């Protein structure tokens, strides 16, 4: 009998024109328990390749800005937000 990998649920929030690309304001992803921020970003970019064209996206986990290349492991019920660059004057 195969062993099931434990899973976590993470909420992903998409803002501004990132929302326009994904056509979603948020989604819940089920991930393995050892998924890093870097791996999650890779999954998102595979699903929504046009996000790669946006420079200077900020990533936050539970309201704290993090490095998108971080090997920090996500936890169940984490909230990850993709924040576009802020412009204005």
PDB file of N, CA, C and O in Angstrom:
ATOM      1  N   UNK A   1       0.849  -1.186   0.000  1.00  0.00           N
ATOM      2  CA  UNK A   1       0.000   0.000   0.000  1.00  0.00           C
ATOM      3  C   UNK A   1       0.888   1.241   0.000  1.00  0.00           C
ATOM      4  O   UNK A   1       1.770   1.356   0.851  1.00  0.00           O
ATOM      5  N   UNK A   2       0.680   2.174  -0.934  1.00  0.00           N
ATOM      6  CA  UNK A   2       1.545   3.355  -1.002  1.00  0.00           C
ATOM      7  C   UNK A   2       1.327   4.279   0.188  1.00  0.00           C
ATOM      8  O   UNK A   2       0.215   4.427   0.693  1.00  0.00           O
ATOM      9  N   UNK A   3       2.414   4.889   0.616  1.00  0.00           N
ATOM     10  CA  UNK A   3       2.350   5.845   1.708  1.00  0.00           C
ATOM     11  C   UNK A   3       1.989   7.215   1.137  1.00  0.00           C
ATOM     12  O   UNK A   3       2.602   7.672   0.173  1.00  0.00           O
ATOM     13  N   UNK A   4       1.015   7.853   1.722  1.00  0.00           N
ATOM     14  CA  UNK A   4       0.618   9.183   1.270  1.00  0.00           C
ATOM     15  C   UNK A   4       1.516  10.231   1.901  1.00  0.00           C
ATOM     16  O   UNK A   4       1.774  10.208   3.105  1.00  0.00           O
ATOM     17  N   UNK A   5       1.989  11.150   1.069  1.00  0.00           N
ATOM     18  CA  UNK A   5       2.801  12.258   1.578  1.00  0.00           C
ATOM     19  C   UNK A   5       1.883  13.218   2.330  1.00  0.00           C
ATOM     20  O   UNK A   5       0.810  13.564   1.834  1.00  0.00           O
ATOM     21  N   UNK A   6       2.287  13.645   3.504  1.00  0.00           N
ATOM     22  CA  UNK A   6       1.480  14.635   4.217  1.00  0.00           C
ATOM     23  C   UNK A   6       1.376  15.920   3.387  1.00  0.00           C
ATOM     24  O   UNK A   6       2.306  16.288   2.669  1.00  0.00           O
ATOM     25  N   UNK A   7       0.260  16.571   3.497  1.00  0.00           N
ATOM     26  CA  UNK A   7       0.011  17.782   2.715  1.00  0.00           C
ATOM     27  C   UNK A   7      -0.285  18.964   3.622  1.00  0.00           C
ATOM     28  O   UNK A   7      -0.736  18.812   4.757  1.00  0.00           O
ATOM     29  N   UNK A   8      -0.019  20.137   3.086  1.00  0.00           N
ATOM     30  CA  UNK A   8      -0.416  21.383   3.742  1.00  0.00           C
ATOM     31  C   UNK A   8      -1.251  22.174   2.746  1.00  0.00           C
ATOM     32  O   UNK A   8      -1.187  21.942   1.539  1.00  0.00           O
ATOM     33  N   UNK A   9      -2.025  23.096   3.261  1.00  0.00           N
ATOM     34  CA  UNK A   9      -2.822  23.994   2.414  1.00  0.00           C
ATOM     35  C   UNK A   9      -2.297  25.414   2.612  1.00  0.00           C
ATOM     36  O   UNK A   9      -2.149  25.890   3.738  1.00  0.00           O
ATOM     37  N   UNK A  10      -2.022  26.073   1.499  1.00  0.00           N
ATOM     38  CA  UNK A  10      -1.483  27.430   1.518  1.00  0.00           C
ATOM     39  C   UNK A  10      -2.394  28.306   0.662  1.00  0.00           C
ATOM     40  O   UNK A  10      -2.786  27.912  -0.437  1.00  0.00           O
ATOM     41  N   UNK A  11      -2.726  29.478   1.158  1.00  0.00           N
ATOM     42  CA  UNK A  11      -3.533  30.428   0.398  1.00  0.00           C
ATOM     43  C   UNK A  11      -2.605  31.368  -0.347  1.00  0.00           C
ATOM     44  O   UNK A  11      -1.705  31.961   0.248  1.00  0.00           O
ATOM     45  N   UNK A  12      -2.825  31.507  -1.667  1.00  0.00           N
ATOM     46  CA  UNK A  12      -2.035  32.407  -2.496  1.00  0.00           C
ATOM     47  C   UNK A  12      -2.932  33.579  -2.885  1.00  0.00           C
ATOM     48  O   UNK A  12      -4.039  33.378  -3.383  1.00  0.00           O
ATOM     49  N   UNK A  13      -2.454  34.802  -2.659  1.00  0.00           N
ATOM     50  CA  UNK A  13      -3.196  36.017  -3.012  1.00  0.00           C
ATOM     51  C   UNK A  13      -2.500  36.707  -4.180  1.00  0.00           C
ATOM     52  O   UNK A  13      -1.277  36.855  -4.187  1.00  0.00           O
ATOM     53  N   UNK A  14      -3.283  37.124  -5.160  1.00  0.00           N
ATOM     54  CA  UNK A  14      -2.751  37.808  -6.344  1.00  0.00           C
ATOM     55  C   UNK A  14      -3.336  39.216  -6.402  1.00  0.00           C
ATOM     56  O   UNK A  14      -4.553  39.390  -6.341  1.00  0.00           O
ATOM     57  N   UNK A  15      -2.470  40.219  -6.519  1.00  0.00           N
ATOM     58  CA  UNK A  15      -2.914  41.607  -6.508  1.00  0.00           C
ATOM     59  C   UNK A  15      -2.672  42.296  -7.843  1.00  0.00           C
ATOM     60  O   UNK A  15      -1.786  41.913  -8.607  1.00  0.00           O
ATOM     61  N   UNK A  16      -3.484  43.330  -8.111  1.00  0.00           N
ATOM     62  CA  UNK A  16      -3.350  44.229  -9.272  1.00  0.00           C
ATOM     63  C   UNK A  16      -3.243  43.441 -10.570  1.00  0.00           C
ATOM     64  O   UNK A  16      -4.056  42.551 -10.816  1.00  0.00           O
ATOM     65  N   UNK A  17      -2.252  43.753 -11.406  1.00  0.00           N
ATOM     66  CA  UNK A  17      -2.187  43.101 -12.718  1.00  0.00           C
ATOM     67  C   UNK A  17      -1.738  41.647 -12.637  1.00  0.00           C
ATOM     68  O   UNK A  17      -1.850  40.920 -13.623  1.00  0.00           O
ATOM     69  N   UNK A  18      -1.235  41.206 -11.491  1.00  0.00           N
ATOM     70  CA  UNK A  18      -0.974  39.770 -11.317  1.00  0.00           C
ATOM     71  C   UNK A  18      -2.317  39.040 -11.259  1.00  0.00           C
ATOM     72  O   UNK A  18      -2.463  37.942 -11.797  1.00  0.00           O
ATOM     73  N   UNK A  19      -3.276  39.652 -10.611  1.00  0.00           N
ATOM     74  CA  UNK A  19      -4.647  39.117 -10.576  1.00  0.00           C
ATOM     75  C   UNK A  19      -5.212  39.014 -11.993  1.00  0.00           C
ATOM     76  O   UNK A  19      -5.904  38.047 -12.312  1.00  0.00           O
ATOM     77  N   UNK A  20      -4.926  39.998 -12.843  1.00  0.00           N
ATOM     78  CA  UNK A  20      -5.406  39.962 -14.222  1.00  0.00           C
ATOM     79  C   UNK A  20      -4.790  38.798 -14.994  1.00  0.00           C
ATOM     80  O   UNK A  20      -5.461  38.184 -15.824  1.00  0.00           O
ATOM     81  N   UNK A  21      -3.535  38.492 -14.732  1.00  0.00           N
ATOM     82  CA  UNK A  21      -2.870  37.376 -15.415  1.00  0.00           C
ATOM     83  C   UNK A  21      -3.458  36.040 -14.954  1.00  0.00           C
ATOM     84  O   UNK A  21      -3.755  35.173 -15.776  1.00  0.00           O
ATOM     85  N   UNK A  22      -3.622  35.877 -13.654  1.00  0.00           N
ATOM     86  CA  UNK A  22      -4.106  34.598 -13.116  1.00  0.00           C
ATOM     87  C   UNK A  22      -5.616  34.451 -13.234  1.00  0.00           C
ATOM     88  O   UNK A  22      -6.142  33.338 -13.211  1.00  0.00           O
ATOM     89  N   UNK A  23      -6.310  35.576 -13.360  1.00  0.00           N
ATOM     90  CA  UNK A  23      -7.770  35.623 -13.362  1.00  0.00           C
ATOM     91  C   UNK A  23      -8.350  35.121 -12.046  1.00  0.00           C
ATOM     92  O   UNK A  23      -9.482  34.644 -11.975  1.00  0.00           O
ATOM     93  N   UNK A  24      -7.528  35.248 -11.007  1.00  0.00           N
ATOM     94  CA  UNK A  24      -7.948  34.855  -9.663  1.00  0.00           C
ATOM     95  C   UNK A  24      -7.425  35.884  -8.676  1.00  0.00           C
ATOM     96  O   UNK A  24      -6.327  36.415  -8.842  1.00  0.00           O
ATOM     97  N   UNK A  25      -8.212  36.160  -7.654  1.00  0.00           N
ATOM     98  CA  UNK A  25      -7.720  36.999  -6.565  1.00  0.00           C
ATOM     99  C   UNK A  25      -6.980  36.150  -5.551  1.00  0.00           C
ATOM    100  O   UNK A  25      -6.041  36.609  -4.900  1.00  0.00           O
ATOM    101  N   UNK A  26      -7.417  34.903  -5.427  1.00  0.00           N
ATOM    102  CA  UNK A  26      -6.745  33.992  -4.512  1.00  0.00           C
ATOM    103  C   UNK A  26      -7.013  32.562  -4.933  1.00  0.00           C
ATOM    104  O   UNK A  26      -7.961  32.271  -5.662  1.00  0.00           O
ATOM    105  N   UNK A  27      -6.158  31.682  -4.458  1.00  0.00           N
ATOM    106  CA  UNK A  27      -6.392  30.257  -4.630  1.00  0.00           C
ATOM    107  C   UNK A  27      -5.719  29.519  -3.493  1.00  0.00           C
ATOM    108  O   UNK A  27      -4.775  30.011  -2.875  1.00  0.00           O
ATOM    109  N   UNK A  28      -6.221  28.341  -3.234  1.00  0.00           N
ATOM    110  CA  UNK A  28      -5.631  27.494  -2.206  1.00  0.00           C
ATOM    111  C   UNK A  28      -4.903  26.362  -2.907  1.00  0.00           C
ATOM    112  O   UNK A  28      -5.466  25.673  -3.758  1.00  0.00           O
ATOM    113  N   UNK A  29      -3.647  26.182  -2.538  1.00  0.00           N
ATOM    114  CA  UNK A  29      -2.849  25.108  -3.111  1.00  0.00           C
ATOM    115  C   UNK A  29      -2.555  24.082  -2.033  1.00  0.00           C
ATOM    116  O   UNK A  29      -2.282  24.421  -0.881  1.00  0.00           O
ATOM    117  N   UNK A  30      -2.617  22.833  -2.428  1.00  0.00           N
ATOM    118  CA  UNK A  30      -2.228  21.747  -1.541  1.00  0.00           C
ATOM    119  C   UNK A  30      -0.817  21.343  -1.938  1.00  0.00           C
ATOM    120  O   UNK A  30      -0.562  21.002  -3.093  1.00  0.00           O
ATOM    121  N   UNK A  31       0.089  21.381  -0.983  1.00  0.00           N
ATOM    122  CA  UNK A  31       1.512  21.150  -1.235  1.00  0.00           C
ATOM    123  C   UNK A  31       2.035  20.095  -0.272  1.00  0.00           C
ATOM    124  O   UNK A  31       1.422  19.825   0.761  1.00  0.00           O
ATOM    125  N   UNK A  32       3.170  19.501  -0.615  1.00  0.00           N
ATOM    126  CA  UNK A  32       3.798  18.579   0.331  1.00  0.00           C
ATOM    127  C   UNK A  32       4.337  19.382   1.512  1.00  0.00           C
ATOM    128  O   UNK A  32       4.604  20.578   1.388  1.00  0.00           O
ATOM    129  N   UNK A  33       4.490  18.734   2.633  1.00  0.00           N
ATOM    130  CA  UNK A  33       4.865  19.436   3.868  1.00  0.00           C
ATOM    131  C   UNK A  33       6.255  20.047   3.826  1.00  0.00           C
ATOM    132  O   UNK A  33       6.571  20.899   4.657  1.00  0.00           O
ATOM    133  N   UNK A  34       7.084  19.642   2.893  1.00  0.00           N
ATOM    134  CA  UNK A  34       8.452  20.181   2.851  1.00  0.00           C
ATOM    135  C   UNK A  34       8.656  21.154   1.694  1.00  0.00           C
ATOM    136  O   UNK A  34       9.776  21.301   1.204  1.00  0.00           O
ATOM    137  N   UNK A  35       7.591  21.819   1.250  1.00  0.00           N
ATOM    138  CA  UNK A  35       7.689  22.757   0.135  1.00  0.00           C
ATOM    139  C   UNK A  35       8.261  24.090   0.607  1.00  0.00           C
ATOM    140  O   UNK A  35       7.785  24.679   1.578  1.00  0.00           O
ATOM    141  N   UNK A  36       9.291  24.552  -0.101  1.00  0.00           N
ATOM    142  CA  UNK A  36       9.906  25.843   0.228  1.00  0.00           C
ATOM    143  C   UNK A  36       9.206  26.975  -0.527  1.00  0.00           C
ATOM    144  O   UNK A  36       8.428  26.739  -1.451  1.00  0.00           O
ATOM    145  N   UNK A  37       9.498  28.187  -0.118  1.00  0.00           N
ATOM    146  CA  UNK A  37       8.977  29.363  -0.819  1.00  0.00           C
ATOM    147  C   UNK A  37       9.451  29.330  -2.273  1.00  0.00           C
ATOM    148  O   UNK A  37       8.670  29.577  -3.193  1.00  0.00           O
ATOM    149  N   UNK A  38      10.711  29.029  -2.468  1.00  0.00           N
ATOM    150  CA  UNK A  38      11.283  28.953  -3.815  1.00  0.00           C
ATOM    151  C   UNK A  38      10.531  27.938  -4.680  1.00  0.00           C
ATOM    152  O   UNK A  38      10.243  28.208  -5.846  1.00  0.00           O
ATOM    153  N   UNK A  39      10.221  26.791  -4.121  1.00  0.00           N
ATOM    154  CA  UNK A  39       9.490  25.760  -4.879  1.00  0.00           C
ATOM    155  C   UNK A  39       8.077  26.210  -5.193  1.00  0.00           C
ATOM    156  O   UNK A  39       7.578  25.952  -6.288  1.00  0.00           O
ATOM    157  N   UNK A  40       7.421  26.881  -4.251  1.00  0.00           N
ATOM    158  CA  UNK A  40       6.076  27.391  -4.506  1.00  0.00           C
ATOM    159  C   UNK A  40       6.088  28.405  -5.639  1.00  0.00           C
ATOM    160  O   UNK A  40       5.232  28.356  -6.522  1.00  0.00           O
ATOM    161  N   UNK A  41       7.045  29.321  -5.623  1.00  0.00           N
ATOM    162  CA  UNK A  41       7.129  30.323  -6.689  1.00  0.00           C
ATOM    163  C   UNK A  41       7.333  29.635  -8.039  1.00  0.00           C
ATOM    164  O   UNK A  41       6.756  30.054  -9.043  1.00  0.00           O
ATOM    165  N   UNK A  42       8.138  28.598  -8.064  1.00  0.00           N
ATOM    166  CA  UNK A  42       8.344  27.831  -9.288  1.00  0.00           C
ATOM    167  C   UNK A  42       7.036  27.208  -9.784  1.00  0.00           C
ATOM    168  O   UNK A  42       6.756  27.222 -10.982  1.00  0.00           O
ATOM    169  N   UNK A  43       6.245  26.668  -8.870  1.00  0.00           N
ATOM    170  CA  UNK A  43       4.943  26.090  -9.232  1.00  0.00           C
ATOM    171  C   UNK A  43       4.034  27.170  -9.810  1.00  0.00           C
ATOM    172  O   UNK A  43       3.380  26.952 -10.830  1.00  0.00           O
ATOM    173  N   UNK A  44       3.991  28.328  -9.165  1.00  0.00           N
ATOM    174  CA  UNK A  44       3.140  29.430  -9.634  1.00  0.00           C
ATOM    175  C   UNK A  44       3.577  29.885 -11.025  1.00  0.00           C
ATOM    176  O   UNK A  44       2.737  30.100 -11.898  1.00  0.00           O
ATOM    177  N   UNK A  45       4.887  30.032 -11.237  1.00  0.00           N
ATOM    178  CA  UNK A  45       5.379  30.483 -12.547  1.00  0.00           C
ATOM    179  C   UNK A  45       5.144  29.446 -13.636  1.00  0.00           C
ATOM    180  O   UNK A  45       5.018  29.801 -14.808  1.00  0.00           O
ATOM    181  N   UNK A  46       5.084  28.185 -13.272  1.00  0.00           N
ATOM    182  CA  UNK A  46       4.755  27.147 -14.249  1.00  0.00           C
ATOM    183  C   UNK A  46       3.282  27.251 -14.644  1.00  0.00           C
ATOM    184  O   UNK A  46       2.939  27.099 -15.816  1.00  0.00           O
ATOM    185  N   UNK A  47       2.421  27.509 -13.672  1.00  0.00           N
ATOM    186  CA  UNK A  47       0.982  27.651 -13.945  1.00  0.00           C
ATOM    187  C   UNK A  47       0.666  28.930 -14.707  1.00  0.00           C
ATOM    188  O   UNK A  47      -0.196  28.947 -15.586  1.00  0.00           O
ATOM    189  N   UNK A  48       1.380  30.005 -14.359  1.00  0.00           N
ATOM    190  CA  UNK A  48       1.103  31.332 -14.917  1.00  0.00           C
ATOM    191  C   UNK A  48       2.403  31.930 -15.459  1.00  0.00           C
ATOM    192  O   UNK A  48       2.959  32.842 -14.846  1.00  0.00           O
ATOM    193  N   UNK A  49       2.895  31.433 -16.594  1.00  0.00           N
ATOM    194  CA  UNK A  49       4.204  31.864 -17.100  1.00  0.00           C
ATOM    195  C   UNK A  49       4.307  33.358 -17.396  1.00  0.00           C
ATOM    196  O   UNK A  49       5.411  33.903 -17.380  1.00  0.00           O
ATOM    197  N   UNK A  50       3.202  34.031 -17.662  1.00  0.00           N
ATOM    198  CA  UNK A  50       3.270  35.473 -17.953  1.00  0.00           C
ATOM    199  C   UNK A  50       3.678  36.305 -16.751  1.00  0.00           C
ATOM    200  O   UNK A  50       4.068  37.462 -16.908  1.00  0.00           O
ATOM    201  N   UNK A  51       3.597  35.738 -15.551  1.00  0.00           N
ATOM    202  CA  UNK A  51       4.046  36.467 -14.366  1.00  0.00           C
ATOM    203  C   UNK A  51       5.552  36.708 -14.450  1.00  0.00           C
ATOM    204  O   UNK A  51       6.055  37.678 -13.882  1.00  0.00           O
ATOM    205  N   UNK A  52       6.275  35.834 -15.152  1.00  0.00           N
ATOM    206  CA  UNK A  52       7.732  35.996 -15.288  1.00  0.00           C
ATOM    207  C   UNK A  52       8.101  37.328 -15.927  1.00  0.00           C
ATOM    208  O   UNK A  52       9.203  37.834 -15.717  1.00  0.00           O
ATOM    209  N   UNK A  53       7.185  37.899 -16.704  1.00  0.00           N
ATOM    210  CA  UNK A  53       7.455  39.160 -17.394  1.00  0.00           C
ATOM    211  C   UNK A  53       7.379  40.375 -16.472  1.00  0.00           C
ATOM    212  O   UNK A  53       7.764  41.473 -16.873  1.00  0.00           O
ATOM    213  N   UNK A  54       6.895  40.200 -15.260  1.00  0.00           N
ATOM    214  CA  UNK A  54       6.765  41.314 -14.326  1.00  0.00           C
ATOM    215  C   UNK A  54       8.026  41.384 -13.479  1.00  0.00           C
ATOM    216  O   UNK A  54       8.392  40.418 -12.809  1.00  0.00           O
ATOM    217  N   UNK A  55       8.680  42.523 -13.515  1.00  0.00           N
ATOM    218  CA  UNK A  55       9.902  42.700 -12.736  1.00  0.00           C
ATOM    219  C   UNK A  55       9.571  43.239 -11.347  1.00  0.00           C
ATOM    220  O   UNK A  55       8.585  43.953 -11.165  1.00  0.00           O
ATOM    221  N   UNK A  56      10.396  42.893 -10.384  1.00  0.00           N
ATOM    222  CA  UNK A  56      10.317  43.426  -9.020  1.00  0.00           C
ATOM    223  C   UNK A  56       9.061  43.035  -8.247  1.00  0.00           C
ATOM    224  O   UNK A  56       8.560  43.823  -7.444  1.00  0.00           O
ATOM    225  N   UNK A  57       8.550  41.833  -8.480  1.00  0.00           N
ATOM    226  CA  UNK A  57       7.439  41.346  -7.665  1.00  0.00           C
ATOM    227  C   UNK A  57       7.969  41.055  -6.261  1.00  0.00           C
ATOM    228  O   UNK A  57       9.042  40.477  -6.090  1.00  0.00           O
ATOM    229  N   UNK A  58       7.207  41.461  -5.287  1.00  0.00           N
ATOM    230  CA  UNK A  58       7.530  41.152  -3.889  1.00  0.00           C
ATOM    231  C   UNK A  58       6.665  39.973  -3.456  1.00  0.00           C
ATOM    232  O   UNK A  58       5.518  39.829  -3.880  1.00  0.00           O
ATOM    233  N   UNK A  59       7.244  39.139  -2.605  1.00  0.00           N
ATOM    234  CA  UNK A  59       6.533  37.984  -2.066  1.00  0.00           C
ATOM    235  C   UNK A  59       6.413  38.191  -0.562  1.00  0.00           C
ATOM    236  O   UNK A  59       7.392  38.517   0.111  1.00  0.00           O
ATOM    237  N   UNK A  60       5.221  38.001  -0.050  1.00  0.00           N
ATOM    238  CA  UNK A  60       5.070  38.052   1.404  1.00  0.00           C
ATOM    239  C   UNK A  60       4.473  36.732   1.882  1.00  0.00           C
ATOM    240  O   UNK A  60       3.640  36.121   1.213  1.00  0.00           O
ATOM    241  N   UNK A  61       4.922  36.319   3.047  1.00  0.00           N
ATOM    242  CA  UNK A  61       4.362  35.149   3.716  1.00  0.00           C
ATOM    243  C   UNK A  61       3.882  35.630   5.072  1.00  0.00           C
ATOM    244  O   UNK A  61       4.660  36.095   5.905  1.00  0.00           O
ATOM    245  N   UNK A  62       2.583  35.506   5.268  1.00  0.00           N
ATOM    246  CA  UNK A  62       1.976  35.963   6.524  1.00  0.00           C
ATOM    247  C   UNK A  62       2.354  37.413   6.838  1.00  0.00           C
ATOM    248  O   UNK A  62       2.736  37.740   7.961  1.00  0.00           O
ATOM    249  N   UNK A  63       2.240  38.267   5.828  1.00  0.00           N
ATOM    250  CA  UNK A  63       2.449  39.720   5.929  1.00  0.00           C
ATOM    251  C   UNK A  63       3.902  40.143   6.101  1.00  0.00           C
ATOM    252  O   UNK A  63       4.165  41.294   6.448  1.00  0.00           O
ATOM    253  N   UNK A  64       4.847  39.242   5.870  1.00  0.00           N
ATOM    254  CA  UNK A  64       6.273  39.601   5.952  1.00  0.00           C
ATOM    255  C   UNK A  64       6.905  39.374   4.592  1.00  0.00           C
ATOM    256  O   UNK A  64       6.765  38.301   4.005  1.00  0.00           O
ATOM    257  N   UNK A  65       7.604  40.392   4.089  1.00  0.00           N
ATOM    258  CA  UNK A  65       8.278  40.271   2.800  1.00  0.00           C
ATOM    259  C   UNK A  65       9.412  39.243   2.940  1.00  0.00           C
ATOM    260  O   UNK A  65      10.186  39.267   3.897  1.00  0.00           O
ATOM    261  N   UNK A  66       9.479  38.343   1.953  1.00  0.00           N
ATOM    262  CA  UNK A  66      10.503  37.290   1.961  1.00  0.00           C
ATOM    263  C   UNK A  66      11.200  37.256   0.608  1.00  0.00           C
ATOM    264  O   UNK A  66      10.710  37.820  -0.370  1.00  0.00           O
ATOM    265  N   UNK A  67      12.326  36.601   0.564  1.00  0.00           N
ATOM    266  CA  UNK A  67      13.064  36.414  -0.678  1.00  0.00           C
ATOM    267  C   UNK A  67      12.402  35.285  -1.460  1.00  0.00           C
ATOM    268  O   UNK A  67      12.115  34.227  -0.900  1.00  0.00           O
ATOM    269  N   UNK A  68      12.159  35.503  -2.750  1.00  0.00           N
ATOM    270  CA  UNK A  68      11.497  34.482  -3.567  1.00  0.00           C
ATOM    271  C   UNK A  68      12.370  33.250  -3.781  1.00  0.00           C
ATOM    272  O   UNK A  68      11.870  32.205  -4.197  1.00  0.00           O
ATOM    273  N   UNK A  69      13.663  33.357  -3.503  1.00  0.00           N
ATOM    274  CA  UNK A  69      14.572  32.213  -3.618  1.00  0.00           C
ATOM    275  C   UNK A  69      14.808  31.529  -2.270  1.00  0.00           C
ATOM    276  O   UNK A  69      15.712  30.704  -2.133  1.00  0.00           O
ATOM    277  N   UNK A  70      14.000  31.873  -1.295  1.00  0.00           N
ATOM    278  CA  UNK A  70      14.184  31.338   0.052  1.00  0.00           C
ATOM    279  C   UNK A  70      13.895  29.838   0.105  1.00  0.00           C
ATOM    280  O   UNK A  70      12.952  29.347  -0.516  1.00  0.00           O
ATOM    281  N   UNK A  71      14.715  29.140   0.848  1.00  0.00           N
ATOM    282  CA  UNK A  71      14.488  27.724   1.081  1.00  0.00           C
ATOM    283  C   UNK A  71      13.688  27.487   2.355  1.00  0.00           C
ATOM    284  O   UNK A  71      13.572  26.353   2.820  1.00  0.00           O
ATOM    285  N   UNK A  72      13.133  28.565   2.919  1.00  0.00           N
ATOM    286  CA  UNK A  72      12.286  28.419   4.109  1.00  0.00           C
ATOM    287  C   UNK A  72      11.068  27.573   3.756  1.00  0.00           C
ATOM    288  O   UNK A  72      10.472  27.733   2.692  1.00  0.00           O
ATOM    289  N   UNK A  73      10.716  26.687   4.648  1.00  0.00           N
ATOM    290  CA  UNK A  73       9.617  25.754   4.413  1.00  0.00           C
ATOM    291  C   UNK A  73       8.292  26.394   4.820  1.00  0.00           C
ATOM    292  O   UNK A  73       8.174  26.989   5.892  1.00  0.00           O
ATOM    293  N   UNK A  74       7.305  26.260   3.947  1.00  0.00           N
ATOM    294  CA  UNK A  74       5.972  26.773   4.227  1.00  0.00           C
ATOM    295  C   UNK A  74       5.257  25.855   5.219  1.00  0.00           C
ATOM    296  O   UNK A  74       5.556  24.666   5.320  1.00  0.00           O
ATOM    297  N   UNK A  75       4.304  26.441   5.948  1.00  0.00           N
ATOM    298  CA  UNK A  75       3.536  25.683   6.925  1.00  0.00           C
ATOM    299  C   UNK A  75       2.055  25.708   6.542  1.00  0.00           C
ATOM    300  O   UNK A  75       1.608  26.552   5.765  1.00  0.00           O
ATOM    301  N   UNK A  76       1.322  24.771   7.103  1.00  0.00           N
ATOM    302  CA  UNK A  76      -0.112  24.713   6.853  1.00  0.00           C
ATOM    303  C   UNK A  76      -0.762  26.048   7.220  1.00  0.00           C
ATOM    304  O   UNK A  76      -0.449  26.649   8.247  1.00  0.00           O
ATOM    305  N   UNK A  77      -1.663  26.488   6.362  1.00  0.00           N
ATOM    306  CA  UNK A  77      -2.429  27.730   6.535  1.00  0.00           C
ATOM    307  C   UNK A  77      -1.609  29.003   6.347  1.00  0.00           C
ATOM    308  O   UNK A  77      -2.089  30.085   6.683  1.00  0.00           O
ATOM    309  N   UNK A  78      -0.376  28.909   5.815  1.00  0.00           N
ATOM    310  CA  UNK A  78       0.359  30.133   5.477  1.00  0.00           C
ATOM    311  C   UNK A  78      -0.393  30.887   4.391  1.00  0.00           C
ATOM    312  O   UNK A  78      -1.090  30.296   3.566  1.00  0.00           O
ATOM    313  N   UNK A  79      -0.231  32.215   4.410  1.00  0.00           N
ATOM    314  CA  UNK A  79      -0.802  33.070   3.379  1.00  0.00           C
ATOM    315  C   UNK A  79       0.343  33.708   2.616  1.00  0.00           C
ATOM    316  O   UNK A  79       1.162  34.427   3.188  1.00  0.00           O
ATOM    317  N   UNK A  80       0.394  33.441   1.320  1.00  0.00           N
ATOM    318  CA  UNK A  80       1.461  33.952   0.464  1.00  0.00           C
ATOM    319  C   UNK A  80       0.834  34.951  -0.500  1.00  0.00           C
ATOM    320  O   UNK A  80      -0.163  34.650  -1.156  1.00  0.00           O
ATOM    321  N   UNK A  81       1.420  36.135  -0.580  1.00  0.00           N
ATOM    322  CA  UNK A  81       0.892  37.167  -1.482  1.00  0.00           C
ATOM    323  C   UNK A  81       1.955  37.536  -2.513  1.00  0.00           C
ATOM    324  O   UNK A  81       3.134  37.677  -2.189  1.00  0.00           O
ATOM    325  N   UNK A  82       1.513  37.690  -3.757  1.00  0.00           N
ATOM    326  CA  UNK A  82       2.382  38.201  -4.823  1.00  0.00           C
ATOM    327  C   UNK A  82       1.993  39.653  -5.040  1.00  0.00           C
ATOM    328  O   UNK A  82       0.875  39.968  -5.448  1.00  0.00           O
ATOM    329  N   UNK A  83       2.954  40.532  -4.754  1.00  0.00           N
ATOM    330  CA  UNK A  83       2.701  41.971  -4.774  1.00  0.00           C
ATOM    331  C   UNK A  83       3.446  42.607  -5.939  1.00  0.00           C
ATOM    332  O   UNK A  83       4.670  42.498  -6.014  1.00  0.00           O
ATOM    333  N   UNK A  84       2.749  43.259  -6.836  1.00  0.00           N
ATOM    334  CA  UNK A  84       3.407  43.906  -7.966  1.00  0.00           C
ATOM    335  C   UNK A  84       4.182  45.146  -7.507  1.00  0.00           C
ATOM    336  O   UNK A  84       3.942  45.668  -6.418  1.00  0.00           O
ATOM    337  N   UNK A  85       5.114  45.609  -8.350  1.00  0.00           N
ATOM    338  CA  UNK A  85       5.820  46.840  -7.988  1.00  0.00           C
ATOM    339  C   UNK A  85       4.837  47.991  -7.834  1.00  0.00           C
ATOM    340  O   UNK A  85       3.834  48.066  -8.543  1.00  0.00           O
ATOM    341  N   UNK A  86       5.132  48.876  -6.911  1.00  0.00           N
ATOM    342  CA  UNK A  86       4.274  50.036  -6.664  1.00  0.00           C
ATOM    343  C   UNK A  86       4.787  51.178  -7.527  1.00  0.00           C
ATOM    344  O   UNK A  86       5.984  51.461  -7.568  1.00  0.00           O
ATOM    345  N   UNK A  87       3.846  51.829  -8.221  1.00  0.00           N
ATOM    346  CA  UNK A  87       4.238  52.985  -9.021  1.00  0.00           C
ATOM    347  C   UNK A  87       3.360  54.162  -8.629  1.00  0.00           C
ATOM    348  O   UNK A  87       2.315  53.997  -7.999  1.00  0.00           O
ATOM    349  N   UNK A  88       3.781  55.292  -8.994  1.00  0.00           N
ATOM    350  CA  UNK A  88       2.993  56.480  -8.671  1.00  0.00           C
ATOM    351  C   UNK A  88       3.912  57.683  -8.566  1.00  0.00           C
ATOM    352  O   UNK A  88       5.105  57.604  -8.857  1.00  0.00           O
ATOM    353  N   UNK A  89       3.356  58.754  -8.161  1.00  0.00           N
ATOM    354  CA  UNK A  89       4.180  59.947  -8.072  1.00  0.00           C
ATOM    355  C   UNK A  89       3.586  60.972  -7.190  1.00  0.00           C
ATOM    356  O   UNK A  89       4.165  62.043  -7.010  1.00  0.00           O
TER     357      UNK A  89
END
